[in-house]
Amino acid sequence: MKKIAILALLYTLVWGSSCKSSVATIKANPETPKDFATNFLINERIPGMAITVAKHGDIIWSEGFGYANIAKKIKVKPDETQFRIASISKPISAVCMATLIDAKLIDLDSSIYAYLPTYPKKKYDFTIRQVGGHTAGIRHYKNDEFLLNEPLTITQGIDIFKNDTLLFKPQSNYKYSTYGWNLLSEVTQTVAKTPFDTYTKNVIFSPLKMLNTSLDYCNTDIPNRTLFYRKNENGKIEFGSPVCNEFKAAGGGFISTSEDLIKFGNEIIHPTLISETVLNELLTPQILDSGKNTHYGVGFSVGLSKNKTPRFGHSGGGVGASTLLLIYPEEEVVISIVTNLSNVPVYDLGNQLEALFIN
């Protein structure tokens, strides 16, 4: 208990209070969602966090904790504060691409070269579905590419990896690749004949009234965007490295609020923008040639809740970002968690909240 008290005191002195009430102590026996969230915030020393939960389409809990800007003591607001959502961009981009699948302009099982004929040829052909499910063999980041701080376009970003060989024969293995989704954003904007961010706004954000979701432009002043933090080797909280995420786009380039992400999650439970047939294609886990289940569809992680009911969603990790979106269609529950700190084990809190809200 002495350690708990010291942690709580340190948090209060350094980060202050939550958005709606003071964080005075860690509860040894947490009972409410707020108890679990507060304990998690303090233990992980997160500067700012927002959590929103919806059931049957309505928000039943939404709260901001800590600060979007520590120095200025700007409190987190779940309906306003924009966080980097990192790889939660992938399911959003999957639904965006699905509008073109519904329109018969993209076929998940067609070759990538049907849409990008000038993309460098590889030893093996590979499909849109394989790219979207991380089974095509396209590599992920290497070295310091994750920290690239140049405002590249999507097309320019593809130059980083387009000449590299595939890591394996498509469908023989699973290797997570944000670059694969960068490639799919190029497919989307090429087929739509519209810039990817404009198309996504037109077919996803505007219809769903996700008014606080946009591409994370590095050289643009976005007033409600949080600052982004990390822990250094001594555990001290400091600013994360400056990065430009525009070129990542579909793979991890958006910012959003916890409440906007709920709107997207509700769309997956009761789709209005795409057909249920195509949505089911996105949510069906891919199977490797060996018969192994990847537990990943097209842009969506696919798993089971504690009740063995379907659970879809995605986590996200980036510079100053650890995020989680969980969608439970049978229970009609959506949970979104966004933070402004790198390398937070956000699934730990997600599983705690699942235990409270899925019953």
GUDONU-652251 format. One record per residue (C-alpha): x, y, z. Coordinates in pm, whole numbers, padded with zeros to 5 digits, always signed. Last residue first. Example, Ala and Ser with C-alpha at 12.3 -4.5 7.8 and 13.67 -1.06 7.14 Angstrom:
2
+01367-00106+00714
+01230-00450+00780
END
This chain:
359
-02212-00963-01960
-01968-00760-02165
-01926-00422-01993
-01718-00501-01687
-01504-00786-01819
-01454-00593-02142
-01330-00298-01938
-01061-00510-01779
-00966-00658-02117
-00930-00312-02268
-00721-00198-01974
-00467-00473-02032
-00502-00426-02408
-00356-00076-02366
-00010-00197-02274
+00128+00160-02324
+00421+00188-02562
+00393+00556-02656
+00187+00810-02461
-00099+01031-02581
-00380+00787-02500
-00693+00662-02676
-00938+00396-02556
-01253+00298-02745
-01509+00039-02637
-01808-00063-02851
-02096-00280-02728
-02379-00427-02935
-02370-00748-02725
-02369-00962-03039
-02162-00710-03236
-01878-00666-02983
-01635-00402-03114
-01304-00312-02949
-01096-00008-03046
-00758+00041-02879
-00494+00311-02868
-00136+00382-02767
-00001+00704-02917
+00285+00943-02855
+00483+00811-03150
+00275+00517-03264
+00083+00214-03144
-00267+00113-03241
-00501-00167-03147
-00771-00306-03372
-01130-00420-03372
-01350-00726-03374
-01484-00944-03096
-01722-01233-03167
-01876-01416-02869
-01673-01657-02656
-01807-01490-02338
-01462-01353-02256
-01471-01203-02604
-01351-01380-02916
-01117-01281-03196
-01077-01107-03530
-00836-00819-03582
-00965-00600-03862
-00799-00444-04168
-00895-00730-04398
-00942-01035-04177
-00702-01115-03895
-00707-01412-03659
-00427-01560-03872
-00578-01911-03865
-00325-02178-03956
-00425-02420-04233
-00072-02445-04372
-00176-02243-04678
-00266-01965-04435
-00624-01892-04332
-00759-01539-04328
-01005-01429-04065
-01348-01315-04191
-01429-00960-04075
-01349-00782-04401
-01545-01036-04604
-01836-01003-04360
-01837-00629-04429
-01865-00704-04801
-02181-00909-04752
-02320-00673-04490
-02317-00402-04753
-02130-00076-04700
-02218+00266-04559
-02511+00175-04334
-02361-00107-04131
-02517-00195-03794
-02243-00343-03575
-01959-00209-03789
-02122+00134-03800
-02137+00134-03420
-01758+00103-03415
-01722+00403-03645
-01941+00617-03422
-01746+00492-03120
-01425+00610-03286
-01568+00962-03297
-01621+00950-02921
-01261+00850-02845
-01140+01137-03058
-00954+01116-03387
-00618+01147-03562
-00536+00954-03878
-00212+00832-04036
-00171+00470-03936
-00184+00226-04226
-00447+00404-04433
-00253+00731-04427
+00111+00635-04371
+00214+00916-04607
+00052+01175-04384
+00230+01054-04070
+00503+01314-04027
+00709+01270-03712
+00848+01483-03430
+01004+01260-03163
+00795+01215-02851
+00798+01483-02585
+00914+01380-02239
+00795+01168-01946
+01082+01034-01737
+01121+00658-01714
+01499+00673-01711
+01528+00534-02065
+01282+00799-02185
+00905+00770-02152
+00703+00905-02444
+00472+01196-02516
+00256+01344-02791
+00077+01677-02769
-00296+01657-02817
-00472+01782-03131
-00756+02020-03052
-00603+02324-03225
-00475+02151-03543
-00196+02374-03677
-00068+02210-03993
+00289+02099-04059
+00250+01743-03936
-00085+01668-04100
-00255+01393-03902
-00535+01301-04145
-00878+01371-04008
-01130+01281-03740
-01305+01543-03529
-01623+01563-03739
-01693+01191-03732
-02049+01270-03841
-02090+00914-03974
-02170+01041-04325
-01889+01301-04307
-01619+01071-04175
-01674+00766-04394
-01752+00830-04764
-01653+01195-04812
-01381+01214-04548
-01223+00893-04672
-01234+01021-05029
-01070+01349-04934
-00796+01172-04735
-00732+00930-05022
-00712+01190-05296
-00986+01122-05554
-00983+00916-05872
-01169+00652-05671
-00960+00375-05831
-00631+00559-05782
-00727+00687-05436
-00814+00338-05316
-00514+00163-05474
-00279+00417-05320
-00449+00365-04984
-00396-00006-05038
-00020+00046-05077
-00006+00234-04749
-00195-00063-04607
+00084-00294-04711
+00334-00049-04562
+00168-00103-04225
+00279-00463-04244
+00213-00747-04001
+00370-01068-04125
+00159-01380-04177
+00293-01679-04369
+00239-01901-04673
-00045-01687-04807
+00189-01494-05037
+00533-01655-05084
+00768-01494-04834
+00939-01167-04739
+00854-01002-05070
+01144-00827-05238
+01206-00457-05185
+01156-00211-05471
+00827-00068-05338
+00952-00008-04984
+01036+00361-04940
+00892+00462-05280
+00547+00392-05137
+00584+00702-04923
+00608+00924-05232
+00271+00795-05353
+00111+00854-05013
+00251+01206-05007
+00555+01285-04799
+00570+01546-04523
+00915+01443-04394
+00980+01341-04034
+01042+00968-04064
+01029+00818-03716
+00887+00478-03813
+01152+00460-04086
+01417+00449-03815
+01551+00098-03885
+01282-00112-04051
+00910-00065-04093
+00695-00355-04221
+00765-00580-04521
+00522-00694-04787
+00479-01072-04775
+00121-01086-04904
-00028-01236-04584
-00082-00913-04393
-00463-00935-04424
-00511-00623-04636
-00222-00723-04865
-00361-01074-04904
-00710-00944-04977
-00579-00702-05242
-00401-00991-05411
-00045-01108-05466
+00172-01210-05761
+00500-01377-05679
+00861-01301-05772
+00779-00933-05759
+00692-00677-06024
+00741-00310-05940
+00410-00118-05917
+00338+00017-06267
+00013-00179-06311
-00140-00038-05990
-00506-00143-06005
-00489-00480-06180
-00134-00506-06047
-00264-00562-05694
-00403-00888-05825
-00773-00952-05785
-00913-01142-05487
-01051-00842-05302
-01217-00711-05618
-01225-00333-05658
-01457-00125-05878
-01761-00344-05819
-01937-00056-05635
-01950-00269-05322
-01574-00316-05352
-01536+00060-05391
-01726+00121-05068
-01508-00152-04917
-01199+00065-04960
-01337+00310-04703
-01438+00021-04480
-01081-00108-04492
-00948+00244-04434
-01139+00266-04106
-01016-00083-04015
-00655+00027-04085
-00662+00371-03919
-00694+00190-03586
-00325+00142-03665
-00221+00482-03526
-00513+00655-03349
-00318+00975-03300
-00524+01166-03050
-00772+01448-03100
-00925+01605-02790
-01282+01718-02860
-01550+01467-02758
-01337+01279-02508
-01207+01600-02347
-00852+01588-02214
-00746+01879-01996
-00510+02152-02108
-00269+02196-01819
-00045+02430-02020
+00269+02233-01939
+00096+01894-01949
-00079+01939-02284
-00352+01689-02368
-00383+01637-01995
-00521+01391-01745
-00833+01183-01787
-01126+01231-02024
-01453+01049-01983
-01728+00883-02181
-01971+00627-02044
-02306+00501-02173
-02279+00627-02530
-02576+00500-02731
-02578+00254-03022
-02698-00048-02831
-02414+00002-02586
-02139+00262-02614
-01814+00308-02423
-01576+00604-02442
-01231+00639-02291
-00993+00934-02313
-00633+00946-02195
-00368+01203-02109
-00026+01213-01943
-00004+00835-01891
+00204+00731-01593
+00140+00359-01660
+00042+00292-01299
-00145+00622-01269
-00349+00590-01587
-00421+00221-01524
-00543+00289-01171
-00764+00569-01301
-00910+00352-01578
-00983+00065-01341
-01152+00294-01090
-01343+00472-01369
-01481+00142-01492
-01607+00073-01138
-01490-00182-00884
-01120-00132-00819
-00981-00315-00516
-00650-00149-00430
-00785+00182-00551
-00504+00412-00661
-00524+00751-00498
-00616+01116-00539
-00702+01150-00906
-00924+01456-00886
-01248+01468-01084
-01379+01548-01427
-01080+01589-01653
-00843+01393-01436
-00616+01568-01192
-00257+01677-01185
+00017+01537-01404
+00332+01579-01198
+00217+01633-00840
-00096+01415-00859
+00092+01139-01036
+00372+01141-00783
+00121+01126-00497
-00059+00831-00653
+00263+00642-00707
+00369+00707-00347
+00033+00586-00213
+00050+00268-00417
+00404+00194-00301
+00295+00234+00062
+00000+00000+00000
END
